[in-house]
Amino acid sequence: MTTSWTIKGREFVHCSCDYSCPCQFSGRPSQGDCQVVIAVDIAEGHHKDTRLDGLRIAGIAHWPGAIHEGHGEMLPVVDERANTEQRAALLRIMTGLDTKPGATMFQVYSTTFDTVHEAVFAPIELDMNVVARRARLKVPGVVEARGEPIPNPLTGGEHRARIHQVQGTEYAVAEIGRGSSKWTGATALALKDTHARFADIHLTQDGVR
């Protein structure tokens, strides 16, 4: 039996693929492998009786090929403001526990990791505006990332496009932009001007709401 949990908030993702990310359409990653940083600002949430309102989580992951081919590694990052119960609850959600198989990105991705590094508890600075397609993420000593709109090559204005997932495991609608990021440690990497997305999310143990 799955455990009752809910997360409502905003999500910023930056990965190594070209704009729009072929992985969103069951294609292969643009550069052959997949590298991604994700951050979630939780407006409302709970895990059983433990409240998660106002906390943040982040993660860095790398797969040597397409995600479904596995052999990935992941570094979970949890808001240092979380108390002992909240940290345990967030890590159970992030590592796919207490979730119906195949229901959320957390559970799906968990089946593709060979290595999950020890969690980092640190301040997570995240400023974002989903509609404006802008974000700034900083976890001191771990990762820095930013997201912004894609410029229109003809007019120089801001190009706007969305992805709507009917049977997704992460979001219903995401705004698409571009981003840059740099992270250190076990999954050190630097990316520039690649796919980014911004979304309001509502996830439960049973999937996307």
matplotlib code that plots the C-alpha trace (Angstrom):
import matplotlib.pyplot as plt

x = [0.0, 1.3, 1.7, -0.4, 1.6, 1.1, 3.4, 2.0, 4.5, 6.7, 9.4, 12.5, 14.4, 17.6, 19.0, 21.7, 19.2, 18.3, 15.3, 12.1, 14.1, 13.5, 13.1, 9.7, 8.5, 10.1, 13.1, 16.8, 18.7, 20.2, 23.8, 23.6, 23.6, 21.3, 22.4, 19.8, 19.3, 15.9, 14.5, 11.1, 9.6, 6.9, 4.0, 1.9, 2.7, 2.6, 3.8, 1.4, 1.0, 4.3, 3.8, 6.2, 4.9, 7.5, 10.4, 12.5, 14.2, 16.7, 18.5, 21.3, 21.3, 23.3, 22.6, 25.2, 22.4, 18.7, 17.0, 15.1, 18.3, 19.4, 22.8, 22.2, 23.4, 21.6, 22.5, 19.4, 19.5, 17.1, 16.4, 18.5, 15.5, 13.7, 13.6, 14.4, 10.9, 10.6, 14.0, 13.1, 9.7, 11.2, 13.9, 11.3, 9.3, 12.4, 13.7, 10.4, 9.3, 5.7, 4.6, 2.5, 4.8, 5.1, 3.0, 5.6, 8.9, 10.5, 9.4, 10.2, 13.6, 14.4, 14.3, 17.0, 19.7, 22.7, 24.0, 22.1, 24.7, 24.3, 21.9, 23.1, 21.2, 21.9, 20.2, 18.4, 17.9, 15.3, 13.6, 11.3, 8.4, 6.7, 4.9, 7.9, 10.1, 12.8, 14.5, 17.6, 18.8, 21.8, 22.9, 26.2, 29.1, 26.8, 25.0, 24.1, 21.6, 19.5, 16.6, 15.3, 13.1, 14.3, 15.1, 13.2, 16.0, 14.1, 12.7, 14.9, 11.8, 10.9, 9.7, 7.0, 6.1, 4.6, 4.5, 1.3, 1.6, -1.7, -0.3, 2.8, 4.5, 5.8, 3.6, 0.5, 1.8, 5.3, 6.6, 9.8, 12.9, 16.7, 19.2, 22.7, 24.1, 27.3, 27.6, 30.4, 31.1, 30.2, 28.3, 30.4, 29.3, 28.7, 25.9, 25.0, 22.1, 20.2, 16.7, 14.9, 11.3, 9.2, 6.0, 3.4, 3.1, 0.8, 2.0, 0.6, 1.5, -0.9, 0.6, 0.0, -3.1]
y = [0.0, 3.5, 6.2, 9.4, 12.4, 15.6, 18.3, 21.4, 24.0, 25.2, 23.3, 24.4, 21.9, 22.4, 19.6, 18.9, 18.4, 20.8, 23.1, 21.0, 17.9, 14.8, 12.8, 14.5, 12.7, 9.3, 10.2, 9.8, 12.6, 15.2, 14.7, 10.9, 11.1, 12.9, 15.4, 17.3, 19.6, 19.9, 22.2, 22.3, 25.1, 23.5, 25.8, 23.1, 19.5, 16.7, 13.2, 11.4, 13.9, 15.7, 19.1, 20.1, 23.6, 26.2, 23.8, 23.2, 20.2, 19.8, 17.0, 16.4, 13.4, 11.9, 8.9, 7.6, 7.1, 7.5, 7.5, 4.3, 2.5, 3.1, 3.1, 6.6, 8.4, 11.0, 13.5, 14.5, 17.9, 18.8, 22.2, 22.6, 24.2, 20.9, 19.1, 15.5, 14.2, 16.5, 15.4, 11.8, 12.4, 14.4, 11.8, 9.0, 11.0, 11.9, 8.3, 6.9, 5.2, 5.4, 5.9, 3.8, 2.2, 4.4, 7.3, 10.1, 11.1, 10.3, 6.7, 6.2, 7.7, 5.7, 2.5, 3.8, 4.7, 2.5, 5.0, 7.4, 9.6, 10.6, 13.4, 17.0, 19.2, 22.8, 26.2, 26.1, 29.5, 29.4, 32.4, 31.7, 32.9, 30.1, 32.3, 34.6, 31.5, 32.8, 31.1, 31.3, 28.4, 28.3, 25.7, 26.9, 24.6, 22.3, 23.9, 27.2, 27.5, 30.0, 29.8, 32.4, 32.7, 31.5, 34.4, 34.6, 34.5, 36.8, 39.4, 39.2, 39.0, 36.2, 33.0, 31.1, 27.5, 24.9, 21.1, 19.5, 16.0, 14.1, 11.1, 12.5, 11.7, 15.2, 18.0, 18.8, 21.9, 23.2, 26.5, 26.0, 28.1, 27.8, 27.6, 27.4, 25.6, 24.5, 22.0, 20.3, 17.1, 13.6, 14.8, 17.8, 19.5, 22.7, 23.4, 26.5, 27.4, 24.1, 23.0, 24.4, 24.1, 25.8, 24.3, 24.5, 20.9, 18.9, 15.4, 12.7, 9.1, 8.2, 10.6, 14.0, 16.0]
z = [0.0, -0.9, 1.7, 1.3, 0.2, -1.8, -3.3, -4.9, -6.1, -8.9, -10.7, -12.7, -14.8, -16.9, -18.9, -21.6, -24.5, -27.3, -26.8, -26.2, -25.2, -27.3, -24.0, -23.5, -26.7, -26.0, -28.2, -27.5, -25.7, -28.0, -27.0, -26.4, -22.6, -20.2, -17.6, -15.6, -12.6, -11.0, -8.2, -6.7, -4.5, -2.4, -1.6, 0.0, 0.8, 3.3, 3.8, 6.1, 9.0, 8.3, 6.7, 3.9, 3.2, 2.2, 1.8, -1.3, -2.9, -5.7, -7.5, -10.0, -12.2, -15.0, -17.3, -19.9, -22.5, -22.6, -19.2, -19.7, -20.4, -16.8, -15.2, -13.9, -10.8, -8.7, -5.9, -3.8, -2.2, 0.7, 2.2, 5.3, 7.0, 7.1, 10.5, 10.9, 10.1, 7.0, 5.7, 6.0, 4.3, 1.4, 0.8, 0.7, -1.9, -4.0, -4.1, -5.3, -2.1, -0.9, -4.5, -6.9, -9.5, -12.6, -11.1, -10.7, -12.1, -8.7, -8.8, -12.5, -12.2, -9.1, -11.2, -13.5, -11.0, -10.2, -7.7, -5.4, -3.6, 0.1, 0.4, 0.8, 3.3, 2.3, 1.7, -1.6, -3.2, -5.9, -7.5, -10.5, -12.5, -14.5, -17.1, -17.6, -18.1, -15.7, -12.8, -10.7, -8.6, -6.2, -3.7, -2.3, -3.2, -5.2, -8.2, -9.8, -12.6, -14.4, -16.9, -19.3, -22.4, -25.8, -28.1, -31.4, -34.1, -36.4, -34.1, -31.1, -28.9, -26.5, -28.1, -26.1, -26.4, -24.1, -23.7, -22.6, -21.2, -21.1, -19.3, -17.8, -14.5, -13.7, -14.9, -16.9, -18.8, -18.9, -20.3, -22.4, -22.3, -22.2, -19.3, -18.1, -15.1, -13.4, -10.6, -8.7, -6.9, -8.0, -11.0, -12.0, -15.2, -17.0, -19.5, -21.5, -23.7, -23.5, -22.7, -19.6, -18.5, -15.9, -14.5, -11.7, -10.4, -8.2, -7.4, -5.1, -4.4, -7.3, -9.9, -11.5, -10.5]

ax = plt.figure().add_subplot(projection="3d")
ax.plot(x, y, z, "-o")
ax.set_aspect("equal")
plt.show()
